[in-house]
Amino acid sequence: MKKQTLNNHPINELLQQRWSPRAFSEKPVEKEKLQSILEAARWAPSAYNEQPWRFIVGIKGDGTWDRICETLVEWNRQWACKAPVLILNIGKKTHEYNGKNNVTFKYDTGQAVAMMVTEAVNQGLFSHQMSGFDAEKAAELFNVPDDYQVISVTAIGYYGNPDELPEDMYKSEMEERKRKSLKELVFSGKFGEQSEWV
Ligand SMILES: Cc1cc2nc3c(=O)[nH]c(=O)nc-3n(C[C@H](O)[C@H](O)[C@H](O)COP(=O)(O)O)c2cc1C
C-alpha cells in the first residue's frame, strides 16, 4: 500500500515510498531479500569505521522471534507480532581501538538501520521501527554483553490487511504522513535564523 507523501522538493523514490505500517502480512520474507536488507546496513558509514551495529534476527517460528516479540510493550505486540521478521538493533558503546566511550554509537547504528529500512523498500517490503520494548529484558534474554546497548526493534514484512487493525491503529494507518517544514529545521547564520536555502 502506498501512502501519499507531499514533498516540497523531489527526492529518491525509495525514500519517498518508505513509511511505517502496522498492518503486516504473515507471508514469510524470502531469505535473499533479508540478506540484501542486512547487507545494506553493513555498508553504512560510521565514526572511525567502527561499525558499532549488531543485529539479532528473529524469523517467525524460531525461538529468537518469540523472544523479541516477548520484549515488546503490549501495544506494539498487538500489531508487530504479525510481522514475519523482528530484528533487535544493538550498538557497541565503546571504541574497539581504545576501549573509550563511542559517543556516536547510537547515531551510527541509527544510520545502519536507516539503510536497512530503505533497502527493505527496494525489496518490496515494509518496516516499522520501535523503541516501545523492554531493552533490559532483551539484553538479558539474548546475553548481550555489558559494552553493548539494545537500542530498538524493527519489524519487517509484506503489507497485510489494514481492516484487521484495531480502530485507533486503523485511523493512523490511513492518515497522511506529516513532517515539520524545512523552515523549522534548517537555519543559516545562527541557530533559529531562517535560511534562504529553504
Ligand atoms: C527509533 C524509533 C522508535 C519508534 N518507536 C515506535 C513504537 O514503539 N511504536 C510504534 O508504533 N511506532 C514507533 N516508531 C514509528 C514512528 O512513529 C514513525 O516512524 C513516525 O511516526 C513517522 O512515520 P513514518 O515512518 O510512517 O514516516 C518509531 C520510530 C523510530 C525511528
The ligand as an ORCA input file, in Angstrom:
! r2SCAN-3c Opt
* xyz 0 1
  C      13.513      4.983     16.986
  C      12.051      4.839     16.642
  C      11.188      4.348     17.583
  C       9.833      4.165     17.270
  N       9.007      3.551     18.185
  C       7.758      3.200     17.822
  C       6.966      2.380     18.679
  O       7.390      1.927     19.760
  N       5.706      2.065     18.266
  C       5.190      2.499     17.077
  O       4.037      2.153     16.758
  N       5.928      3.258     16.228
  C       7.213      3.610     16.552
  N       8.001      4.324     15.682
  C       7.475      4.727     14.374
  C       7.270      6.230     14.261
  O       6.127      6.599     14.982
  C       7.173      6.630     12.770
  O       8.405      6.364     12.142
  C       6.836      8.118     12.626
  O       5.524      8.370     13.061
  C       6.949      8.596     11.186
  O       6.111      7.851     10.354
  P       6.680      7.129      9.031
  O       7.790      6.216      9.463
  O       5.481      6.367      8.509
  O       7.149      8.183      8.115
  C       9.343      4.534     15.992
  C      10.243      5.052     15.033
  C      11.573      5.202     15.351
  C      12.520      5.708     14.286
*
